[in-house]
């Protein structure tokens, strides 16, 4: 979302490698926290997209700052966890 702009829930499912139901639950949680907002397609009101809010962008920026301060050994460990 940060680089590509608004995404559908299907796009998010594929990018996060989650099932549709898990994606829906995740979207609901981050939407309640104010990190994303829903956008309805102007030409087809059945289609819904999600985009980051300013709060969401700030949260990502703070996570990136924390990641930059992280020791390289911990970064490697986290990256390897995602590969499993």
MDTraj code that builds the backbone (N, CA, C; nanometers):
import mdtraj as md
import numpy as np

residues = "UNK UNK UNK UNK UNK UNK UNK UNK UNK UNK UNK UNK UNK UNK UNK UNK UNK UNK UNK UNK UNK UNK UNK UNK UNK UNK UNK UNK UNK UNK UNK UNK UNK UNK UNK UNK UNK UNK UNK UNK UNK UNK UNK UNK UNK UNK UNK UNK UNK UNK UNK UNK UNK UNK UNK UNK UNK UNK UNK UNK UNK UNK UNK UNK UNK UNK UNK UNK UNK UNK UNK UNK UNK UNK UNK UNK UNK UNK UNK UNK UNK UNK UNK UNK".split()
xyz = np.array([
    [0.0817, -0.1185, 0.0000],
    [0.0000, 0.0000, 0.0000],
    [0.0862, 0.1249, 0.0000],
    [0.1973, 0.1161, 0.0698],
    [0.2828, 0.2333, 0.0795],
    [0.3396, 0.2695, -0.0567],
    [0.3800, 0.1704, -0.1342],
    [0.4413, 0.1958, -0.2643],
    [0.3416, 0.1901, -0.3787],
    [0.2434, 0.1015, -0.3696],
    [0.1538, 0.0776, -0.4828],
    [0.0203, 0.1488, -0.4720],
    [-0.0088, 0.2107, -0.3594],
    [-0.1369, 0.2776, -0.3432],
    [-0.2451, 0.1813, -0.2993],
    [-0.3721, 0.2196, -0.3173],
    [-0.4832, 0.1360, -0.2710],
    [-0.4795, -0.0046, -0.3307],
    [-0.5116, -0.1033, -0.2455],
    [-0.5134, -0.2433, -0.2872],
    [-0.6455, -0.3074, -0.2460],
    [-0.6884, -0.4051, -0.3239],
    [-0.8089, -0.4806, -0.2888],
    [-0.7734, -0.5816, -0.1801],
    [-0.8747, -0.6380, -0.1157],
    [-0.8467, -0.7397, -0.0134],
    [-0.7816, -0.8631, -0.0763],
    [-0.8180, -0.8951, -0.2008],
    [-0.7551, -1.0072, -0.2706],
    [-0.6071, -0.9828, -0.2939],
    [-0.5727, -0.8599, -0.3342],
    [-0.4316, -0.8240, -0.3527],
    [-0.3559, -0.8351, -0.2205],
    [-0.4195, -0.7869, -0.1136],
    [-0.3560, -0.7945, 0.0178],
    [-0.3361, -0.9396, 0.0611],
    [-0.4350, -1.0243, 0.0349],
    [-0.4233, -1.1673, 0.0684],
    [-0.3018, -1.2289, 0.0012],
    [-0.2861, -1.1995, -0.1275],
    [-0.1726, -1.2553, -0.2022],
    [-0.0402, -1.2004, -0.1506],
    [-0.0334, -1.0712, -0.1258],
    [0.0920, -1.0107, -0.0807],
    [0.1320, -1.0590, 0.0583],
    [0.0336, -1.0766, 0.1466],
    [0.0627, -1.1188, 0.2835],
    [0.0644, -1.2705, 0.2978],
    [0.0262, -1.3407, 0.1887],
    [0.0201, -1.4870, 0.1892],
    [-0.0710, -1.5377, 0.3010],
    [-0.1907, -1.4772, 0.3075],
    [-0.2915, -1.5144, 0.4062],
    [-0.4176, -1.5599, 0.3354],
    [-0.4977, -1.6373, 0.4061],
    [-0.6280, -1.6749, 0.3515],
    [-0.7175, -1.5511, 0.3491],
    [-0.8240, -1.5588, 0.2718],
    [-0.9175, -1.4471, 0.2622],
    [-0.9763, -1.4129, 0.3988],
    [-1.0121, -1.5142, 0.4767],
    [-1.0716, -1.4867, 0.6083],
    [-0.9706, -1.4232, 0.7035],
    [-0.8457, -1.4688, 0.7010],
    [-0.7432, -1.4069, 0.7854],
    [-0.7142, -1.2643, 0.7416],
    [-0.7166, -1.2407, 0.6116],
    [-0.6955, -1.1052, 0.5610],
    [-0.8077, -1.0144, 0.6079],
    [-0.9311, -1.0618, 0.6003],
    [-1.0459, -0.9820, 0.6452],
    [-1.0335, -0.9456, 0.7924],
    [-0.9932, -1.0423, 0.8742],
    [-0.9754, -1.0168, 1.0177],
    [-0.8647, -0.9148, 1.0409],
    [-0.7544, -0.9307, 0.9678],
    [-0.6413, -0.8395, 0.9827],
    [-0.6799, -0.6988, 0.9407],
    [-0.7483, -0.6865, 0.8279],
    [-0.7919, -0.5553, 0.7800],
    [-0.8828, -0.4896, 0.8832],
    [-0.9741, -0.5658, 0.9399],
    [-1.0657, -0.5109, 1.0401],
    [-0.9882, -0.4537, 1.1585],
    [-0.8881, -0.5271, 1.2054],
    [-0.8085, -0.4825, 1.3199],
    [-0.7321, -0.3548, 1.2872],
    [-0.6629, -0.3539, 1.1727],
    [-0.5822, -0.2348, 1.1418],
    [-0.6698, -0.1162, 1.1015],
    [-0.7885, -0.1442, 1.0515],
    [-0.8823, -0.0361, 1.0213],
    [-0.9331, 0.0258, 1.1522],
    [-0.9637, -0.0570, 1.2512],
    [-1.0088, -0.0070, 1.3814],
    [-0.9011, 0.0765, 1.4496],
    [-0.7749, 0.0432, 1.4247],
    [-0.6641, 0.1199, 1.4823],
    [-0.6376, 0.2488, 1.4047],
    [-0.7033, 0.2631, 1.2903],
    [-0.6874, 0.3846, 1.2115],
    [-0.5710, 0.3821, 1.1147],
    [-0.5130, 0.2642, 1.0890],
    [-0.3976, 0.2539, 1.0000],
    [-0.4362, 0.2507, 0.8526],
    [-0.5546, 0.1999, 0.8218],
    [-0.6032, 0.1956, 0.6836],
    [-0.7464, 0.2469, 0.6787],
    [-0.7878, 0.2850, 0.5581],
    [-0.9281, 0.3216, 0.5383],
    [-0.9773, 0.2568, 0.4101],
    [-1.1079, 0.2362, 0.4049],
    [-1.1722, 0.1743, 0.2884],
    [-1.2038, 0.2807, 0.1849],
    [-1.1849, 0.2420, 0.0604],
    [-1.2247, 0.3261, -0.0521],
    [-1.3179, 0.2438, -0.1390],
    [-1.4294, 0.3020, -0.1781],
    [-1.5244, 0.2320, -0.2643],
    [-1.5015, 0.2786, -0.4071],
    [-1.4932, 0.1830, -0.4989],
    [-1.4720, 0.2116, -0.6409],
    [-1.5876, 0.2972, -0.6925],
    [-1.5543, 0.4074, -0.7569],
    [-1.6566, 0.4995, -0.8068],
    [-1.7401, 0.4387, -0.9189],
    [-1.6816, 0.3479, -0.9963],
    [-1.7550, 0.2889, -1.1090],
    [-1.8276, 0.1600, -1.0726],
    [-1.7822, 0.0934, -0.9661],
    [-1.8460, -0.0308, -0.9229],
    [-1.8456, -0.0337, -0.7703],
    [-1.9554, 0.0050, -0.7110],
    [-1.9640, 0.0205, -0.5663],
    [-1.9446, -0.1111, -0.4896],
    [-1.9459, -0.2236, -0.5600],
    [-1.9204, -0.3524, -0.4943],
    [-1.7723, -0.3718, -0.4656],
    [-1.6878, -0.3025, -0.5402],
    [-1.5427, -0.3163, -0.5236],
    [-1.4943, -0.2235, -0.4127],
    [-1.4065, -0.2787, -0.3294],
    [-1.3524, -0.2023, -0.2194],
    [-1.2006, -0.2122, -0.2207],
    [-1.1368, -0.1013, -0.1914],
    [-0.9917, -0.0957, -0.1842],
    [-0.9529, -0.0404, -0.0483],
    [-0.8289, -0.0647, -0.0102],
    [-0.7792, -0.0175, 0.1181],
    [-0.6529, 0.0638, 0.0945],
    [-0.6411, 0.1721, 0.1690],
    [-0.5245, 0.2582, 0.1566],
    [-0.4761, 0.2975, 0.2953],
    [-0.3487, 0.3273, 0.3063],
    [-0.2925, 0.3696, 0.4342],
    [-0.3400, 0.5095, 0.4697],
    [-0.3651, 0.5312, 0.5974],
    [-0.3939, 0.6645, 0.6480],
    [-0.2606, 0.7274, 0.6883],
    [-0.2640, 0.8531, 0.7272],
    [-0.1416, 0.9174, 0.7761],
    [-0.0908, 0.8456, 0.9013],
    [-0.1839, 0.8016, 0.9860],
    [-0.1450, 0.7263, 1.1060],
    [-0.0727, 0.5977, 1.0656],
    [-0.1244, 0.5287, 0.9641],
    [-0.0612, 0.4066, 0.9150],
    [0.0772, 0.4325, 0.8578],
    [0.0900, 0.5404, 0.7821],
    [0.2211, 0.5761, 0.7252],
    [0.3204, 0.6089, 0.8359],
    [0.2739, 0.6821, 0.9388],
    [0.3608, 0.7148, 1.0523],
    [0.4047, 0.5886, 1.1263],
    [0.3125, 0.4936, 1.1415],
    [0.3443, 0.3677, 1.2107],
    [0.4520, 0.2907, 1.1343],
    [0.4375, 0.2838, 1.0024],
    [0.5378, 0.2150, 0.9199],
    [0.6726, 0.2844, 0.9318],
    [0.6718, 0.4176, 0.9297],
    [0.7971, 0.4926, 0.9422],
    [0.8634, 0.4644, 1.0771],
    [0.7849, 0.4570, 1.1844],
    [0.8434, 0.4306, 1.3166],
    [0.8990, 0.2885, 1.3243],
    [0.8314, 0.1940, 1.2604],
    [0.8811, 0.0558, 1.2581],
    [1.0120, 0.0488, 1.1802],
    [1.0186, 0.1213, 1.0681],
    [1.1422, 0.1213, 0.9886],
    [1.2574, 0.1809, 1.0684],
    [1.2299, 0.2870, 1.1462],
    [1.3349, 0.3473, 1.2290],
    [1.3843, 0.2485, 1.3336],
    [1.2900, 0.1779, 1.3960],
    [1.3281, 0.0774, 1.4952],
    [1.4107, -0.0331, 1.4301],
    [1.3736, -0.0708, 1.3086],
    [1.4453, -0.1767, 1.2374],
    [1.5877, -0.1328, 1.2047],
    [1.6041, -0.0044, 1.1701],
    [1.7381, 0.0456, 1.1371],
    [1.8297, 0.0417, 1.2587],
    [1.7715, 0.0606, 1.3775],
    [1.8509, 0.0601, 1.5003],
    [1.8771, -0.0807, 1.5530],
    [1.8159, -0.1794, 1.4919],
    [1.8259, -0.3174, 1.5370],
    [1.9630, -0.3755, 1.5001],
    [2.0223, -0.4520, 1.5910],
    [2.1499, -0.5173, 1.5582],
    [2.1341, -0.6106, 1.4379],
    [2.2380, -0.6233, 1.3589],
    [2.2312, -0.7033, 1.2365],
    [2.1988, -0.8499, 1.2650],
    [2.2437, -0.9030, 1.3790],
    [2.2150, -1.0424, 1.4123],
    [2.0648, -1.0638, 1.4307],
    [1.9989, -0.9682, 1.4945],
    [1.8550, -0.9786, 1.5166],
    [1.7793, -0.9648, 1.3848],
    [1.8244, -0.8753, 1.2980],
    [1.7622, -0.8606, 1.1654],
    [1.7698, -0.9922, 1.0881],
    [1.8866, -1.0550, 1.0908],
    [1.9057, -1.1818, 1.0202],
    [1.8132, -1.2887, 1.0763],
    [1.8014, -1.2949, 1.2073],
    [1.7134, -1.3925, 1.2713],
    [1.5682, -1.3717, 1.2279],
    [1.5226, -1.2486, 1.2274],
    [1.3849, -1.2180, 1.1874],
    [1.3627, -1.2524, 1.0407],
    [1.4577, -1.2184, 0.9551],
    [1.4447, -1.2502, 0.8125],
    [1.4371, -1.4008, 0.7917],
    [1.5172, -1.4761, 0.8647],
    [1.5159, -1.6218, 0.8517],
    [1.3849, -1.6817, 0.9018],
    [1.3227, -1.6203, 1.0006],
    [1.1939, -1.6676, 1.0513],
    [1.0870, -1.6553, 0.9434],
    [1.0941, -1.5485, 0.8636],
    [0.9955, -1.5272, 0.7576],
    [1.0124, -1.6265, 0.6432],
    [1.1293, -1.6837, 0.6272],
    [1.1548, -1.7788, 0.5188],
    [1.0967, -1.9163, 0.5486],
    [1.0750, -1.9466, 0.6761],
    [1.0277, -2.0804, 0.7157],
    [0.8833, -2.1016, 0.6864],
])
top = md.Topology()
chain = top.add_chain()
for i, resn in enumerate(residues, 1):
    res = top.add_residue(resn, chain, resSeq=i)
    for name in ("N", "CA", "C"):
        top.add_atom(name, md.element.get_by_symbol(name[0]), res)
traj = md.Trajectory(xyz[None], top)
